[in-house]
Amino acid sequence: MSTDLGRAQQEHWQSVYRSAPYMYGDQPSEPCRSAAELFRAEQARTVLELGAGHGRDALFFAERGFHVHAADFSSTGIEQLRRRAEREGVAENVTTLVHDVRDPIPMPERSVDAVFAHMLLCMALSTDEIHTVVREVGRVLRPGGAFVYTARHTGDDHFGTGTAHGDGIYEQGGFAVHFFDDELVSSLARGWELREVHAFEEGELPRRLWRVTQIKR
């Protein structure tokens, strides 16, 4: 992915959150609900969410008693998340961070019990950048910890439409998406235990996604 596209996407998301605060509502996503059950069963206490946006999922984790490190490259989204955490009385369970996943995660090795990323990996990231993110997740995640991510895949109706940027990335309405195929999912799980790949749909389009669960060995 070009630097220009990455910068344009960051500016686009800043604009989106400014013009449509809490655009995804205040209810947690279904993948978040599923991940929370898994994390609790695995006795996780600390959760890192990458691409937390305005916080609907991060706050759900916090309300369930997890300590959440919520990271996003939109300072606007993170500020909305922080204000809502204070209003809802869970600020002590939430640590916020403005962070671009193309940079190293500023956390120590083995410092979190679980990692969650809803549609973060399928944003405007190249295949190499996605692999780098997953390596960073593996670095900060404790052994036996769960990584749950979701991604739109090549069975989605928007795959192959709009503006093509190469490397499986297509842009529609200002949003650039990297559509995953089976090989990408398999390659990201090398060295991990791939526990589940669950197909589901979300939204009115609908978006077609996979929820992937892999465990650090």
C-alpha positions as a Markdown table, in Angstrom:
| # | Residue | x | y | z |
|---|---|---|---|---|
| 1 | Met | 0.0 | 0.0 | 0.0 |
| 2 | Ser | 1.3 | 3.5 | -0.8 |
| 3 | Thr | 2.0 | 6.0 | 1.9 |
| 4 | Asp | -0.4 | 8.4 | 0.2 |
| 5 | Leu | -3.3 | 5.9 | 0.5 |
| 6 | Gly | -2.5 | 5.2 | 4.2 |
| 7 | Arg | -2.4 | 9.0 | 4.9 |
| 8 | Ala | -5.6 | 9.5 | 3.0 |
| 9 | Gln | -7.4 | 6.8 | 4.9 |
| 10 | Gln | -6.3 | 8.2 | 8.2 |
| 11 | Glu | -7.7 | 11.6 | 7.2 |
| 12 | His | -10.9 | 10.0 | 5.9 |
| 13 | Trp | -11.5 | 8.2 | 9.2 |
| 14 | Gln | -10.8 | 11.4 | 11.2 |
| 15 | Ser | -13.4 | 13.2 | 9.0 |
| 16 | Val | -15.9 | 10.3 | 9.4 |
| 17 | Tyr | -15.7 | 10.3 | 13.2 |
| 18 | Arg | -16.0 | 14.1 | 13.3 |
| 19 | Ser | -19.1 | 14.2 | 11.1 |
| 20 | Ala | -20.8 | 11.1 | 12.4 |
| 21 | Pro | -19.9 | 10.5 | 16.1 |
| 22 | Tyr | -20.6 | 7.0 | 17.3 |
| 23 | Met | -21.4 | 6.0 | 13.7 |
| 24 | Tyr | -21.5 | 2.4 | 14.6 |
| 25 | Gly | -23.8 | 2.9 | 17.5 |
| 26 | Asp | -23.3 | 2.1 | 21.1 |
| 27 | Gln | -23.9 | -1.7 | 21.0 |
| 28 | Pro | -21.0 | -4.1 | 20.8 |
| 29 | Ser | -20.4 | -6.1 | 17.6 |
| 30 | Glu | -21.3 | -9.8 | 17.5 |
| 31 | Pro | -17.6 | -10.8 | 17.1 |
| 32 | Cys | -16.9 | -8.8 | 20.3 |
| 33 | Arg | -19.5 | -10.6 | 22.2 |
| 34 | Ser | -18.1 | -14.0 | 21.0 |
| 35 | Ala | -14.6 | -12.9 | 21.8 |
| 36 | Ala | -15.5 | -11.8 | 25.3 |
| 37 | Glu | -16.9 | -15.3 | 26.1 |
| 38 | Leu | -13.7 | -16.9 | 24.8 |
| 39 | Phe | -11.4 | -14.5 | 26.6 |
| 40 | Arg | -13.3 | -15.1 | 29.9 |
| 41 | Ala | -13.1 | -18.9 | 29.4 |
| 42 | Glu | -9.4 | -18.5 | 28.8 |
| 43 | Gln | -9.1 | -16.5 | 32.0 |
| 44 | Ala | -7.9 | -13.4 | 30.3 |
| 45 | Arg | -7.7 | -10.2 | 32.3 |
| 46 | Thr | -6.1 | -7.7 | 29.9 |
| 47 | Val | -7.3 | -7.2 | 26.3 |
| 48 | Leu | -5.6 | -5.1 | 23.5 |
| 49 | Glu | -8.1 | -3.9 | 20.9 |
| 50 | Leu | -6.5 | -2.7 | 17.7 |
| 51 | Gly | -8.7 | -0.4 | 15.6 |
| 52 | Ala | -11.0 | 0.4 | 18.5 |
| 53 | Gly | -12.6 | 3.4 | 16.8 |
| 54 | His | -15.1 | 5.2 | 19.0 |
| 55 | Gly | -15.1 | 2.3 | 21.4 |
| 56 | Arg | -18.3 | 0.3 | 21.2 |
| 57 | Asp | -16.4 | -3.0 | 21.6 |
| 58 | Ala | -13.7 | -1.7 | 23.9 |
| 59 | Leu | -16.3 | -0.4 | 26.4 |
| 60 | Phe | -18.1 | -3.7 | 26.3 |
| 61 | Phe | -14.9 | -5.5 | 27.3 |
| 62 | Ala | -14.4 | -2.9 | 30.1 |
| 63 | Glu | -17.9 | -3.4 | 31.3 |
| 64 | Arg | -17.3 | -7.1 | 31.5 |
| 65 | Gly | -14.3 | -6.5 | 33.9 |
| 66 | Phe | -11.4 | -6.8 | 31.4 |
| 67 | His | -8.7 | -4.1 | 31.4 |
| 68 | Val | -8.7 | -2.8 | 27.8 |
| 69 | His | -5.9 | -1.2 | 26.0 |
| 70 | Ala | -7.8 | 0.6 | 23.2 |
| 71 | Ala | -5.8 | 1.7 | 20.2 |
| 72 | Asp | -6.7 | 3.5 | 17.0 |
| 73 | Phe | -5.1 | 5.9 | 14.5 |
| 74 | Ser | -8.0 | 8.3 | 14.8 |
| 75 | Ser | -7.4 | 10.7 | 17.6 |
| 76 | Thr | -11.1 | 11.8 | 17.2 |
| 77 | Gly | -12.4 | 8.3 | 17.6 |
| 78 | Ile | -10.1 | 7.8 | 20.7 |
| 79 | Glu | -11.3 | 11.0 | 22.3 |
| 80 | Gln | -15.0 | 9.9 | 21.8 |
| 81 | Leu | -14.1 | 6.6 | 23.4 |
| 82 | Arg | -12.4 | 8.2 | 26.4 |
| 83 | Arg | -15.3 | 10.6 | 27.0 |
| 84 | Arg | -17.8 | 7.7 | 26.9 |
| 85 | Ala | -15.7 | 5.6 | 29.2 |
| 86 | Glu | -15.8 | 8.4 | 31.8 |
| 87 | Arg | -19.6 | 8.9 | 31.4 |
| 88 | Glu | -20.2 | 5.2 | 31.8 |
| 89 | Gly | -17.9 | 4.8 | 34.8 |
| 90 | Val | -15.5 | 2.4 | 33.3 |
| 91 | Ala | -12.6 | 4.7 | 32.7 |
| 92 | Glu | -10.4 | 2.9 | 35.2 |
| 93 | Asn | -10.7 | -0.2 | 33.0 |
| 94 | Val | -9.7 | 1.6 | 29.8 |
| 95 | Thr | -6.3 | 2.7 | 28.6 |
| 96 | Thr | -6.4 | 4.6 | 25.3 |
| 97 | Leu | -3.7 | 5.0 | 22.7 |
| 98 | Val | -3.5 | 6.9 | 19.4 |
| 99 | His | -1.6 | 4.4 | 17.4 |
| 100 | Asp | -1.1 | 3.4 | 13.7 |
| 101 | Val | -0.7 | -0.3 | 13.4 |
| 102 | Arg | 2.0 | 0.2 | 10.7 |
| 103 | Asp | 4.2 | 1.2 | 13.6 |
| 104 | Pro | 5.4 | -1.2 | 16.4 |
| 105 | Ile | 2.9 | -1.7 | 19.2 |
| 106 | Pro | 4.3 | 0.4 | 22.1 |
| 107 | Met | 3.9 | -2.4 | 24.7 |
| 108 | Pro | 6.2 | -4.9 | 26.2 |
| 109 | Glu | 6.5 | -8.5 | 25.2 |
| 110 | Arg | 3.9 | -10.9 | 26.6 |
| 111 | Ser | 2.1 | -8.0 | 28.3 |
| 112 | Val | -1.6 | -8.8 | 27.4 |
| 113 | Asp | -3.7 | -11.9 | 27.7 |
| 114 | Ala | -5.9 | -11.4 | 24.5 |
| 115 | Val | -6.0 | -9.3 | 21.4 |
| 116 | Phe | -9.1 | -8.3 | 19.4 |
| 117 | Ala | -9.3 | -6.5 | 16.0 |
| 118 | His | -12.7 | -6.1 | 14.3 |
| 119 | Met | -12.1 | -5.3 | 10.6 |
| 120 | Leu | -8.8 | -3.7 | 11.3 |
| 121 | Leu | -6.6 | -6.1 | 9.4 |
| 122 | Cys | -8.7 | -5.7 | 6.3 |
| 123 | Met | -8.3 | -2.0 | 6.0 |
| 124 | Ala | -5.8 | -0.3 | 3.6 |
| 125 | Leu | -2.9 | -2.5 | 4.7 |
| 126 | Ser | -0.6 | -4.4 | 2.3 |
| 127 | Thr | -0.1 | -8.1 | 2.7 |
| 128 | Asp | 3.4 | -7.4 | 4.1 |
| 129 | Glu | 1.9 | -4.9 | 6.6 |
| 130 | Ile | -0.7 | -7.3 | 7.7 |
| 131 | His | 1.9 | -9.9 | 8.5 |
| 132 | Thr | 3.9 | -7.3 | 10.4 |
| 133 | Val | 0.9 | -6.5 | 12.5 |
| 134 | Val | 0.3 | -10.1 | 13.3 |
| 135 | Arg | 3.9 | -10.6 | 14.3 |
| 136 | Glu | 3.6 | -7.6 | 16.7 |
| 137 | Val | 0.4 | -9.2 | 18.1 |
| 138 | Gly | 2.3 | -12.3 | 18.7 |
| 139 | Arg | 5.1 | -10.4 | 20.5 |
| 140 | Val | 2.8 | -8.6 | 23.0 |
| 141 | Leu | 0.5 | -11.6 | 23.6 |
| 142 | Arg | 1.3 | -14.1 | 26.3 |
| 143 | Pro | 1.7 | -17.8 | 25.4 |
| 144 | Gly | -1.6 | -19.4 | 25.2 |
| 145 | Gly | -3.4 | -16.1 | 24.6 |
| 146 | Ala | -6.1 | -15.7 | 22.0 |
| 147 | Phe | -6.1 | -13.4 | 19.0 |
| 148 | Val | -9.5 | -12.8 | 17.5 |
| 149 | Tyr | -9.8 | -10.8 | 14.3 |
| 150 | Thr | -12.4 | -10.3 | 11.6 |
| 151 | Ala | -11.8 | -9.5 | 7.9 |
| 152 | Arg | -14.0 | -9.0 | 4.8 |
| 153 | His | -13.2 | -11.8 | 2.3 |
| 154 | Thr | -13.2 | -12.4 | -1.4 |
| 155 | Gly | -16.8 | -13.7 | -1.2 |
| 156 | Asp | -18.0 | -10.2 | -0.4 |
| 157 | Asp | -20.0 | -8.5 | -3.1 |
| 158 | His | -17.7 | -5.5 | -3.1 |
| 159 | Phe | -14.6 | -7.6 | -3.8 |
| 160 | Gly | -13.2 | -6.5 | -7.2 |
| 161 | Thr | -15.3 | -3.4 | -7.5 |
| 162 | Gly | -14.5 | 0.3 | -7.1 |
| 163 | Thr | -11.0 | 1.7 | -7.3 |
| 164 | Ala | -8.3 | -1.0 | -7.4 |
| 165 | His | -5.1 | -0.3 | -5.4 |
| 166 | Gly | -3.5 | -3.7 | -6.0 |
| 167 | Asp | -2.7 | -6.4 | -3.5 |
| 168 | Gly | -6.4 | -7.2 | -3.0 |
| 169 | Ile | -7.3 | -3.7 | -1.9 |
| 170 | Tyr | -10.4 | -2.0 | -3.4 |
| 171 | Glu | -11.8 | 1.4 | -2.5 |
| 172 | Gln | -15.6 | 2.1 | -2.4 |
| 173 | Gly | -17.0 | 5.4 | -1.2 |
| 174 | Gly | -13.7 | 6.6 | 0.3 |
| 175 | Phe | -13.2 | 3.3 | 2.3 |
| 176 | Ala | -10.3 | 1.1 | 1.2 |
| 177 | Val | -10.6 | -2.6 | 2.1 |
| 178 | His | -8.1 | -5.4 | 1.7 |
| 179 | Phe | -10.2 | -8.5 | 1.0 |
| 180 | Phe | -8.8 | -11.7 | 2.5 |
| 181 | Asp | -8.6 | -15.1 | 0.8 |
| 182 | Asp | -8.0 | -18.5 | 2.3 |
| 183 | Glu | -4.2 | -18.4 | 1.7 |
| 184 | Leu | -3.8 | -15.1 | 3.6 |
| 185 | Val | -5.7 | -16.5 | 6.6 |
| 186 | Ser | -3.6 | -19.7 | 6.6 |
| 187 | Ser | -0.3 | -17.8 | 6.2 |
| 188 | Leu | -1.2 | -15.5 | 9.2 |
| 189 | Ala | -1.8 | -18.5 | 11.4 |
| 190 | Arg | 1.6 | -20.2 | 10.7 |
| 191 | Gly | 3.3 | -20.8 | 14.0 |
| 192 | Trp | -0.1 | -20.4 | 15.8 |
| 193 | Glu | -2.9 | -22.8 | 16.6 |
| 194 | Leu | -5.7 | -21.9 | 14.2 |
| 195 | Arg | -8.7 | -22.7 | 16.3 |
| 196 | Glu | -11.6 | -21.4 | 14.1 |
| 197 | Val | -12.6 | -19.6 | 11.0 |
| 198 | His | -16.2 | -18.6 | 11.3 |
| 199 | Ala | -18.1 | -17.0 | 8.3 |
| 200 | Phe | -20.7 | -14.4 | 9.1 |
| 201 | Glu | -22.5 | -11.3 | 7.7 |
| 202 | Glu | -22.8 | -7.8 | 9.2 |
| 203 | Gly | -24.6 | -4.6 | 8.2 |
| 204 | Glu | -27.1 | -3.8 | 5.4 |
| 205 | Leu | -24.8 | -4.5 | 2.4 |
| 206 | Pro | -24.3 | -7.1 | 3.9 |
| 207 | Arg | -20.5 | -7.2 | 4.5 |
| 208 | Arg | -19.3 | -10.8 | 4.4 |
| 209 | Leu | -16.6 | -11.6 | 6.9 |
| 210 | Trp | -14.6 | -14.3 | 8.6 |
| 211 | Arg | -14.0 | -14.3 | 12.4 |
| 212 | Val | -10.7 | -15.9 | 12.9 |
| 213 | Thr | -9.5 | -17.2 | 16.3 |
| 214 | Gln | -5.9 | -18.2 | 16.7 |
| 215 | Ile | -3.9 | -19.1 | 19.8 |
| 216 | Lys | -0.3 | -18.2 | 20.5 |
| 217 | Arg | 1.8 | -21.3 | 21.0 |
